[in-house]
Amino acid sequence: MIVSMTGFGKSVCRLQDKALKIEIRSLNSKNLDLSVKTPSLYREYENVVRNIVGSQLERGKVEVVITLEQENGQAACVINKPLLIQYFKEIKQVAQMMDTDISDNFLPDLLRLPEVLKSANQEPDPTEWPAIEDALKEAIAQLVEFRRSEGEHMSKDILMRENNIRQLLEEIIPWEKDRVSNIKDRIYRSLKEVSENVKVDENRFEQEVIFYLEKLDITEEKVRLNKHLDYFRETLQDAEAGGKKLGFIGQEIGREINTIGSKANHAEIQKLVVQMKDELEKIKEQLMNVL
């Protein structure tokens, strides 16, 4: 069964005087594109977090956000007052040199400058890591389950559209006899338009028409298209189904549909081909999000 690359997982790790909220989001991407944001207190664990997430998630644009919340009323961060005052003096001096005024409301901007805000605790407690790791793995497990659930919904939609292509292919059959008759009539009328007095060798005419129709015959393409659709369905329902492999099969399906369209020479068949192409494009859009 296919798995989506879109997912979300969340967990909360409660420690003695604080709580860590871990959120993991993933979107579609050709490879694993991992982004990790952690509080400065736990920055040293960033590579460990990357290794754990990377070992369990194969592909996708994955964002891990860990936020720190104090639960005892204490501030999670403190202001580096000497540095803040130094920034203020430097900015005020530059403003005087430029003969410009400083707004009274620029203190929030000063707080955003590097190192002005720092963690109240400068060193993490090593005994906290096992609980944080368990919470991280719980968030990953939620994301994986979300991906599987999303994959089931996608699979149903893809199977429906694959079945629509099969039905449209069957609808071509009744038009094939009409198609052959129309081609014969069109060739015969073209000969008549050349000259009213032209004499047509019926045997030779039939031979040429047969030769021409063999070039326009779509039986082989229909057989190959059915086989590709069978292989697509088989792969889709396989436990190891992957978006890349399904995408390659989808390309082969598209080639056969295009060939049928180029050989059709019949308005009704062309309409059916357009509908098949539309269904295939919707399948391809879904496959872009398959793991």
C-alpha positions as CSV (number, residue, x, y, z in Angstrom):
1,M,0.0,0.0,0.0
2,I,1.3,3.5,-0.9
3,V,2.3,6.0,1.8
4,S,1.9,9.8,1.5
5,M,4.8,12.2,2.0
6,T,2.5,14.6,3.7
7,G,2.1,14.2,7.4
8,F,2.1,15.8,10.9
9,G,3.1,14.5,14.3
10,K,3.1,16.2,17.7
11,S,4.1,15.3,21.3
12,V,4.9,17.0,24.6
13,C,7.7,16.1,26.9
14,R,7.1,17.3,30.5
15,L,10.2,17.7,32.6
16,Q,10.6,19.0,36.2
17,D,10.0,22.7,35.6
18,K,9.4,22.9,31.9
19,A,7.8,21.3,28.9
20,L,9.1,20.6,25.4
21,K,6.7,20.6,22.5
22,I,7.8,18.7,19.5
23,E,6.1,19.1,16.2
24,I,7.1,17.4,12.9
25,R,5.6,18.4,9.5
26,S,6.4,16.8,6.1
27,L,5.6,17.7,2.5
28,N,6.6,16.1,-0.8
29,S,10.2,16.3,-2.0
30,K,12.4,14.1,-4.2
31,N,14.8,13.4,-1.3
32,L,14.9,13.9,2.4
33,D,15.1,17.7,3.0
34,L,15.4,18.0,6.8
35,S,15.1,21.2,8.9
36,V,15.5,21.2,12.7
37,K,14.8,24.1,15.0
38,T,15.6,23.7,18.7
39,P,15.9,26.0,21.7
40,S,19.4,27.2,22.2
41,L,19.5,25.2,25.5
42,Y,19.3,21.9,23.5
43,R,21.3,23.0,20.5
44,E,23.9,20.4,21.2
45,Y,21.3,17.6,20.5
46,E,20.4,18.9,17.1
47,N,22.6,16.4,15.2
48,V,21.2,13.6,17.3
49,V,17.6,14.7,16.4
50,R,18.6,14.8,12.7
51,N,20.0,11.2,12.9
52,I,16.9,9.8,14.6
53,V,14.5,11.5,12.2
54,G,16.6,10.7,9.1
55,S,16.8,7.0,10.0
56,Q,13.0,6.7,10.1
57,L,11.8,9.0,7.3
58,E,13.0,8.3,3.8
59,R,11.8,11.2,1.7
60,G,10.0,14.5,2.0
61,K,10.6,18.1,3.1
62,V,10.6,17.5,6.9
63,E,10.5,20.3,9.5
64,V,11.1,19.5,13.2
65,V,10.3,22.3,15.6
66,I,11.1,21.9,19.3
67,T,9.8,24.7,21.6
68,L,10.5,25.2,25.3
69,E,7.9,26.3,27.7
70,Q,8.5,27.0,31.4
71,E,5.7,25.7,33.7
72,N,6.7,27.2,37.1
73,G,6.2,30.9,36.1
74,Q,9.9,31.4,35.5
75,A,11.1,33.0,32.2
76,A,12.5,30.5,29.7
77,C,14.9,33.3,28.6
78,V,16.7,36.1,30.3
79,I,17.8,39.4,28.8
80,N,21.6,40.0,28.4
81,K,21.4,43.5,29.9
82,P,25.0,44.6,29.3
83,L,24.8,43.6,25.7
84,L,21.4,45.3,25.3
85,I,22.8,48.6,26.8
86,Q,25.8,48.3,24.5
87,Y,23.6,47.9,21.4
88,F,21.6,50.9,22.5
89,K,24.6,53.1,23.0
90,E,26.1,52.1,19.6
91,I,22.8,52.8,17.8
92,K,22.3,56.1,19.5
93,Q,25.8,57.2,18.6
94,V,25.3,56.3,14.9
95,A,22.0,58.1,15.0
96,Q,23.7,61.3,16.2
97,M,26.4,61.0,13.6
98,M,23.6,60.7,10.9
99,D,21.7,63.6,12.5
100,T,18.5,61.5,12.8
101,D,16.1,60.7,15.6
102,I,15.5,57.3,17.3
103,S,12.0,56.2,17.8
104,D,10.9,55.6,21.4
105,N,9.4,52.2,20.3
106,F,12.5,50.5,19.0
107,L,13.2,48.4,22.2
108,P,11.4,45.3,20.7
109,D,13.8,45.6,17.7
110,L,16.8,45.6,20.1
111,L,15.5,42.4,21.7
112,R,15.8,40.6,18.3
113,L,19.5,41.4,17.9
114,P,21.9,38.5,18.3
115,E,22.5,37.1,21.8
116,V,20.3,39.7,23.6
117,L,17.9,36.9,24.7
118,K,19.5,33.8,26.1
119,S,18.3,30.7,27.8
120,A,17.8,31.0,31.6
121,N,19.8,27.7,31.9
122,Q,23.0,27.6,29.9
123,E,23.6,23.8,30.1
124,P,21.0,21.1,29.5
125,D,20.5,18.4,32.1
126,P,21.8,15.1,30.5
127,T,19.2,13.1,32.5
128,E,16.5,14.8,30.5
129,W,17.5,13.4,27.1
130,P,15.9,9.9,27.3
131,A,12.5,11.5,27.9
132,I,13.1,14.0,25.1
133,E,14.1,11.1,22.8
134,D,10.9,9.1,23.6
135,A,8.8,12.2,22.9
136,L,10.6,12.7,19.6
137,K,10.0,9.1,18.6
138,E,6.3,9.4,19.5
139,A,6.0,12.5,17.2
140,I,7.7,10.5,14.4
141,A,5.3,7.6,15.0
142,Q,2.3,9.9,14.7
143,L,3.6,11.4,11.5
144,V,4.2,7.9,10.0
145,E,0.6,6.9,10.9
146,F,-0.7,10.1,9.4
147,R,1.3,9.3,6.2
148,R,-0.2,5.8,6.0
149,S,-3.7,7.0,6.6
150,E,-3.3,9.7,3.9
151,G,-1.8,7.0,1.6
152,E,-5.0,4.9,1.9
153,H,-7.2,7.8,0.8
154,M,-4.8,8.5,-2.1
155,S,-4.8,4.8,-3.1
156,K,-8.6,4.7,-3.4
157,D,-8.6,7.8,-5.6
158,I,-5.8,6.5,-7.8
159,L,-7.5,3.1,-8.2
160,M,-10.7,4.8,-9.2
161,R,-9.0,6.8,-11.9
162,E,-7.1,3.8,-13.1
163,N,-10.4,2.0,-13.4
164,N,-11.8,5.0,-15.3
165,I,-9.0,4.6,-17.9
166,R,-9.9,0.9,-18.3
167,Q,-13.6,1.8,-18.9
168,L,-12.7,4.5,-21.4
169,L,-10.5,2.0,-23.2
170,E,-13.4,-0.4,-23.5
171,E,-15.6,2.4,-24.9
172,I,-13.2,2.7,-27.9
173,I,-14.2,-0.8,-29.1
174,P,-17.7,0.0,-30.6
175,W,-16.2,2.9,-32.5
176,E,-13.5,0.9,-34.2
177,K,-15.7,-0.6,-37.0
178,D,-17.2,2.8,-37.7
179,R,-13.6,4.1,-37.8
180,V,-12.5,1.6,-40.5
181,S,-15.6,2.3,-42.6
182,N,-15.1,6.1,-42.3
183,I,-11.4,5.8,-43.4
184,K,-12.5,3.7,-46.5
185,D,-15.2,6.2,-47.4
186,R,-12.8,9.1,-47.0
187,I,-10.1,7.6,-49.2
188,Y,-12.7,6.7,-51.9
189,R,-14.2,10.2,-51.9
190,S,-10.7,11.6,-52.3
191,L,-10.1,9.5,-55.3
192,K,-13.4,10.6,-56.9
193,E,-12.5,14.2,-56.3
194,V,-9.4,13.8,-58.4
195,S,-11.4,12.8,-61.4
196,E,-14.9,11.7,-62.1
197,N,-13.6,9.4,-64.8
198,V,-11.1,7.6,-62.7
199,K,-11.5,3.9,-62.6
200,V,-10.8,2.2,-59.3
201,D,-9.4,-1.4,-59.2
202,E,-11.5,-2.7,-56.3
203,N,-9.0,-5.4,-55.4
204,R,-6.1,-3.0,-55.5
205,F,-8.1,-0.5,-53.5
206,E,-8.9,-3.1,-50.8
207,Q,-5.2,-4.0,-50.6
208,E,-4.1,-0.4,-50.2
209,V,-6.8,0.3,-47.6
210,I,-5.8,-2.8,-45.6
211,F,-2.1,-1.7,-45.8
212,Y,-3.1,1.8,-44.7
213,L,-5.3,0.5,-41.8
214,E,-2.6,-1.8,-40.6
215,K,-0.5,1.3,-39.9
216,L,-3.4,2.9,-38.0
217,D,-4.3,-0.3,-36.1
218,I,-4.5,0.3,-32.4
219,T,-4.9,-3.3,-31.2
220,E,-1.3,-3.6,-30.1
221,E,-1.5,-0.3,-28.2
222,K,-4.7,-1.4,-26.4
223,V,-3.1,-4.7,-25.4
224,R,0.0,-3.0,-24.0
225,L,-2.1,-0.3,-22.3
226,N,-4.1,-3.0,-20.5
227,K,-0.9,-4.8,-19.4
228,H,0.5,-1.5,-18.1
229,L,-2.7,-0.9,-16.2
230,D,-2.5,-4.4,-14.7
231,Y,1.1,-3.9,-13.6
232,F,0.2,-0.4,-12.2
233,R,-2.6,-1.9,-10.1
234,E,-0.4,-4.8,-8.9
235,T,2.4,-2.4,-7.9
236,L,0.0,0.0,-6.2
237,Q,-1.3,-2.8,-4.0
238,D,2.2,-4.1,-3.2
239,A,3.5,-3.6,0.3
240,E,6.6,-1.9,-1.0
241,A,4.8,0.4,-3.5
242,G,6.8,3.5,-4.2
243,G,6.0,6.8,-6.0
244,K,9.0,6.6,-8.3
245,K,8.2,3.2,-9.7
246,L,4.5,4.0,-10.1
247,G,5.6,7.2,-11.9
248,F,7.7,5.2,-14.4
249,I,4.7,2.9,-15.1
250,G,2.5,6.0,-15.5
251,Q,4.9,7.3,-18.2
252,E,4.4,4.0,-20.1
253,I,0.7,4.3,-19.8
254,G,0.8,7.8,-21.1
255,R,2.9,6.7,-24.2
256,E,0.3,4.1,-25.2
257,I,-2.6,6.6,-24.7
258,N,-0.8,9.2,-26.9
259,T,-0.1,6.6,-29.6
260,I,-3.8,5.6,-29.6
261,G,-4.7,9.2,-30.0
262,S,-2.3,9.8,-32.8
263,K,-3.6,6.8,-34.7
264,A,-7.3,7.2,-34.0
265,N,-8.4,9.4,-36.9
266,H,-11.9,9.4,-35.3
267,A,-13.5,12.2,-33.4
268,E,-15.3,10.0,-30.8
269,I,-12.1,8.0,-30.1
270,Q,-10.2,11.3,-29.7
271,K,-12.6,12.4,-27.1
272,L,-12.1,9.2,-25.1
273,V,-8.3,9.6,-25.4
274,V,-8.6,13.2,-24.0
275,Q,-10.6,11.8,-21.1
276,M,-8.0,9.1,-20.5
277,K,-5.2,11.7,-20.5
278,D,-7.1,13.8,-18.0
279,E,-7.5,10.8,-15.6
280,L,-3.8,10.0,-16.0
281,E,-2.7,13.6,-15.2
282,K,-4.8,13.4,-12.0
283,I,-3.0,10.2,-11.1
284,K,0.4,11.8,-11.8
285,E,-0.5,14.7,-9.5
286,Q,-1.2,12.2,-6.7
287,L,1.9,10.2,-7.4
288,M,4.1,13.3,-6.8
289,N,3.1,13.0,-3.1
290,V,3.7,9.3,-2.8
291,L,6.7,8.2,-0.7
